Amino acid sequence: MTRPDDVPGATAPDVAAVQTAFDELGRIAFAEHSLESLVGTVTELAARVLPGEPITSVTIRQDGRFSTVAASDDLAVALDQFQYRGEEGPCVAAASTGRLSLLPDTHRPDAWQEFGAHAAASGCSSVLSMPLPVQEGVGGALNVYARAAAPADQATRDLVSRFAAYAVVPVSNMFLYRAAVERAEHLEAALDSRAVIDQAKGILMERHKLTADQAFQVLARVSMETNTKVREVAVRFVETGELPAG
């Protein structure tokens, strides 16, 4: 159980709200969320316990390229993309280095001056980016943007950092879960394609007394002549018994 002195800067009434938010983050069920809806939930919880009207986004860095895979507000997306174009800013730094990056006051930036000026003009007062654990060469960050001015004291910064550290766990797990599901779907599609191609080859082999390699070459030639994927040629052949005319 979190005590008042466990949550920097929180008064006694705040502690219950902070603990409730942390508990809700820990109870998130992946089956009930997409990554986008999870980010929305994180933002709702952040708004309960953090100052500055926070909004959030998730940055992913893969093959040296950055992208926003989920965001709770268009402003968060725009601020992310500004950083990607200039290849600098808190979210770029966190996703690249694996270290927490903080811009406590965009009106008086101590780093990333160009981004700080742009963020301030866009209505963002502070930024914290918490890195996601690197998995299979993919890095990322959970970005928390404060739209309104918030206390700049160390206790408030610690509270924001603490919340982000809790929130990054379900966000990271959800991203990995989604990636695993996508890989499984791709594998299933690949197996389905192989099955129907093998079926078409079998029909050609029986009908024309071809070898397996010869049967596949027939499908490949029709695919090239008709500018159609081999799988689609095979599906049509299995369903109709006819090959598309080139």
N, C-alpha and C positions, 0 to 999 in steps of 0.2 A: 504493500500500500504506500502510495506517495505521501510524504509529509510536507508541510509548508516549506521547510528548509531544503527539501529536495528539488523544488521548482524555483529557480532563481527569479526574483522579481515578482513572484506571485503572492498576493495577499491571501489570507485564509479563505475568503469566498472564491477566489480564483482557482484554488487548488482542486476543488471538486470538479470544476469544468475541465481543467487540464487533464485530470485523471480519467474523466469520462471520455474525453477525446482519445486519449491513448488506448483506453480499453476498447473503444469502437474500432480503432485502427487494427488492433489485434484480433478482432472478431470478424474481419472482412472475409467473406466467402467468395472465392473466384467464380463459382458457378452462377453467382448472382450479379456479376459485373463484367463489363468490357473494360479495357484499359481506360477508355475515355470516361466512362461513368465512375470508375475508381478515382480518377483525377478530380472529377467533380465532387466526389465525396470528401476527398482530402481537402479541397478548397473550402467546403462547407464547415468541416471541423476546424480548419485553420482560422476561419472567420470568427468562430466561437471564442478562441483563446488567444489569438494574436492581434495586435493593434495594426492599423494601417490599411484596412480593407484588402486583405491579401487575395491574390489570384495565383494559380500555379500552372506549370507546364512540365513536360518530360522531354528532355533532349537525349537523343541517341547518337553516338559516334561510331560509325562503322566504315571500314576501308578509308579512313581519313575524311569522311564526309559527315556533316551534321544534319540532323532532321528533327523536327518536333513531331512526336508520335501521338501526343495527346495534350490538350490544353483546356482550361476552364473558361478562357476569355480570349477574344481576338487580340487584345492588347498584349497578352503574354506571347502569342504567336508572332506578332510584329516585332516585339523586343528580342525574341529568340532569333528571328531571321536577320535582324540588323547585326547581331553579333556574329552570325554565320558568315555574312557577307564580308565583314571586316576581319573575321577570324580572330576576334578577341572579345573579351567580356567574361563575366562571372560564369555563365553556363558553359562557354567554350573551355574555360580554364578548368572547371570542375570535371567536365567530361573527359578532358585530355590528360589531366594530371592525377585524377583520383583524390584530390584534396578539396575540402570545403572552400568555397570562394564567397566573399562577402563584400558588397558595396553598400555601406551603411547609410550614406547620404549622397544621392545622385546630384544634388545641387552643389556639393563640395566634394567631388570625387578624389580619392587618394590614389586611384588607379583607373585605367580605362576611361580617360577623360572624354574621348569622343563619344563613347557609348553613354557615359554618365550624362553628358549634355543632352543627348538625344532622348534618353529615358526621362530626364527631368522635364523636357519640353513636351513629352508624351503623357505626362501625368503620373509617372512612377517615381516614388520617393526613395525606395531602397530595394536591394536585391540580395537574396541569399540562394546559392546553388549548392545542393548537397549531392556528392557523387554517388552513382549507383555502383554496386560491386561489379567489377569487370568479369564478364563471362564470355568464353569462346572468342576473345578478341574484340568484343563489343563493349564499349564504355557508355556512360550516360550520366545524367544529372536530373534531380528533381529541383525545379526552380520555383522560388517563392518571391513574388513581386508584391511590394506594398504600394497601393495606389495613393494612399493618403499619408501625410507626415505622421510618424510614430516616434515615441520617445527613443532617443539615441543612446540611452545609458546601457552599460554593459549587461545589466540584469535582463533587459528586454532582448538584447542580442542573444544572450544565453538561452532564453526561452524559445526564441525563433529557431536557434540551432538545435535545441533539444527536440522540438516538434518535428523539424525536418528529419532528424536522425530516426525518429520513430516512423514517420510517414514513408521514408525511403524503402523500408523493408517490404511492405505490401506492394508498393509500386514496382520495385525490382522483381519481386516474385511473380507479379502479374505479367510483366513483360516477358520473363523467362517462360512462364506457362503458355502465353500466347505464341511465343516462338516455337515451343515444342508442339503445340497443336498444329501450327502451320506446317511444320516439318512432317508431322504425321499425315496431314491431308495431302501434301505433295507426294509422300511415299505411296499412299493409297491410290492416288491418281496414276502414279507411275506403274504400279502393279496392275491396275485396271487396263492401262494402255498395253502393257506387255501381254496380258491375258487375251485381249481381243486380237492383237497382232498374231499371237501364236495360233489362235483359232483360225484366222484367215489363212495363215501359212499351211495349216493342216488341210484345209479344204483344197487349196491349190495343189498341194502335194498329192492328195488322193485323186483329184480330178485330172491333173496333167502329168502325173508320175514324175514330179520334180523333187529335188533334194530340198532340205530346209533352207540352205543358202540361196538356191535358185528361186524358191518361193518368195523369200524376202526381197530379192532383187526385183522381182515383178512388182511387188508393192512399192518399193522405193522408186522404180522408174515411173510408175503411174503418179506417185506423189510429186515428182519433179515436173512431169508433163502437165499436170493439172494445178500446180502450185497449191497443193493440199497437203496437210500433215498426214504422215503415214498412218497414224491412229484413225483419222477420219476416213481414209481410203479403206482401211481394214473393217471399220464399223459398217460402212456402206456395203462392202462385199459380203460380210457375214449376214447382213439383213436382207440383201436383195439377190445375192449370188452373181452380181455383175460388178465389174470394175468401171470406175468413171472413165469416160473417153477423154483422151488428151487432145 
